Amino acid sequence: MEIIEFKNFGAYYGEKKVVNNVTFPVYINKITAIIGPSGCGKSTLLRSINRINDEIPGFKVEGSLLIDGKDVYKDVDDLTVLRKKVGMVFQRPVPFPMSIYENIAFGLKIHGVKDKSKINKIVEKTLKEAALWDEVKHELDKNAYSLSGGQQQRLCIARSLAIEPEVLLLDEPTSALDPIATQRIESLLERLSEKYTIVIVTHNIAQAIRISDYIAFMFKGELIEFGETSEVVRNPKNKLTEEYLNGKIG
Ligand SMILES: Nc1ncnc2c1ncn2[C@@H]1O[C@H](COP(=O)(O)OP(=O)(O)OP(=O)(O)O)[C@@H](O)[C@H]1O
């Protein structure tokens, strides 16, 4: 079942159209990878889902983008509600300059959770979910910047999970990480997809093939192909997809 649907969706920065007539579904509790060469509109698509691009002057959209059947640009007034439902993790881990514990507690407090024992429980639960608990349980008061890059990224994932989103958006979450940290994040995402819907932008074709259930291949602002990852890889319908997957473009 789909949770998100792009329908004839387009996006502009000022006069420049960077996403054109894109239609595809994002299925619930699956990992969908948006792939394609640099500048093809991957991040723009991803950032449209939680309307984080609204802050860019001149950004506008056309067509529709539905979450649970509601158009996020027409039917959603409260961006806080949208962003609670749709969490986001960025390319570079960006912990807050505070303790590991506070990194998670902070967001909860903003969302109105005040009870200390409830916060403690959520901190532990989400750090476990993000496969970080065992490494940090004795040093929750340490500054988050003392963690390695991979641990910081898992902390950022834990922070997103704490506010119980339904969808997790990730923009190149492993491109700043070494192969071992990357592998840990990949297996974490596979586990998280049992409970969350995941949309990931990645330059790394091998990664998309390893972890995604569905692939959306973008090229110059157009959706060239969408389908089950195994099917797209085994039997790409479009020549461009085949060339991209074989490293001939991009
Ligand atoms: N804030 C902005 N203002 C103006 N143009 C932008 C802005 N952000 C992106 N663009 C342009 O929109 C197009 C699509 O960019 P986008 O970042 O969505 O692509 P991408 O596929 O994610 O690229 P990359 O893989 O390099 O991150 C590019 O031509 C880019 O230059």
The ligand as an SDF file (V2000), in Angstrom:
LIG
                    3D

 31 33  0  0  0  0  0  0  0  0999 V2000
   18.5190   26.3230   -3.6350 N   0  0  0  0  0  0  0  0  0  0  0  0
   18.6010   26.2050   -4.9620 C   0  0  0  0  0  0  0  0  0  0  0  0
   18.4840   27.2820   -5.7570 N   0  0  0  0  0  0  0  0  0  0  0  0
   18.5660   27.1850   -7.0950 C   0  0  0  0  0  0  0  0  0  0  0  0
   18.7650   26.0310   -7.7590 N   0  0  0  0  0  0  0  0  0  0  0  0
   18.9000   24.9170   -7.0210 C   0  0  0  0  0  0  0  0  0  0  0  0
   18.8320   24.9310   -5.5860 C   0  0  0  0  0  0  0  0  0  0  0  0
   19.0100   23.6720   -5.1310 N   0  0  0  0  0  0  0  0  0  0  0  0
   19.1930   22.9020   -6.2360 C   0  0  0  0  0  0  0  0  0  0  0  0
   19.1200   23.6360   -7.3660 N   0  0  0  0  0  0  0  0  0  0  0  0
   19.2450   23.1460   -8.7500 C   0  0  0  0  0  0  0  0  0  0  0  0
   18.2230   22.1880   -8.9780 O   0  0  0  0  0  0  0  0  0  0  0  0
   18.7090   21.1060   -9.7500 C   0  0  0  0  0  0  0  0  0  0  0  0
   18.4300   19.8170   -9.0090 C   0  0  0  0  0  0  0  0  0  0  0  0
   19.1820   19.8180   -7.8040 O   0  0  0  0  0  0  0  0  0  0  0  0
   19.0680   18.6560   -6.7320 P   0  0  0  0  0  0  0  0  0  0  0  0
   19.9380   19.0390   -5.5830 O   0  0  0  0  0  0  0  0  0  0  0  0
   17.6620   18.3340   -6.4710 O   0  0  0  0  0  0  0  0  0  0  0  0
   19.7200   17.4400   -7.5320 O   0  0  0  0  0  0  0  0  0  0  0  0
   20.3970   16.1190   -7.0180 P   0  0  0  0  0  0  0  0  0  0  0  0
   20.0570   15.0810   -8.0220 O   0  0  0  0  0  0  0  0  0  0  0  0
   20.0000   15.8570   -5.6170 O   0  0  0  0  0  0  0  0  0  0  0  0
   21.9350   16.4920   -7.1070 O   0  0  0  0  0  0  0  0  0  0  0  0
   23.1820   15.9550   -6.2640 P   0  0  0  0  0  0  0  0  0  0  0  0
   23.2090   14.4870   -6.4900 O   0  0  0  0  0  0  0  0  0  0  0  0
   24.3410   16.6590   -6.8810 O   0  0  0  0  0  0  0  0  0  0  0  0
   22.9290   16.3410   -4.8420 O   0  0  0  0  0  0  0  0  0  0  0  0
   20.1790   21.3770  -10.0010 C   0  0  0  0  0  0  0  0  0  0  0  0
   20.2840   21.9520  -11.2820 O   0  0  0  0  0  0  0  0  0  0  0  0
   20.5370   22.3770   -8.9380 C   0  0  0  0  0  0  0  0  0  0  0  0
   21.5610   23.2410   -9.3840 O   0  0  0  0  0  0  0  0  0  0  0  0
  1  2  1  0
  2  3  1  0
  2  7  2  0
  3  4  2  0
  4  5  1  0
  5  6  2  0
  6  7  1  0
  6 10  1  0
  7  8  1  0
  8  9  2  0
  9 10  1  0
 10 11  1  0
 11 12  1  0
 11 30  1  0
 12 13  1  0
 13 14  1  0
 13 28  1  0
 14 15  1  0
 15 16  1  0
 16 17  2  0
 16 18  1  0
 16 19  1  0
 19 20  1  0
 20 21  2  0
 20 22  1  0
 20 23  1  0
 23 24  1  0
 24 25  2  0
 24 26  1  0
 24 27  1  0
 28 29  1  0
 28 30  1  0
 30 31  1  0
M  END
$$$$
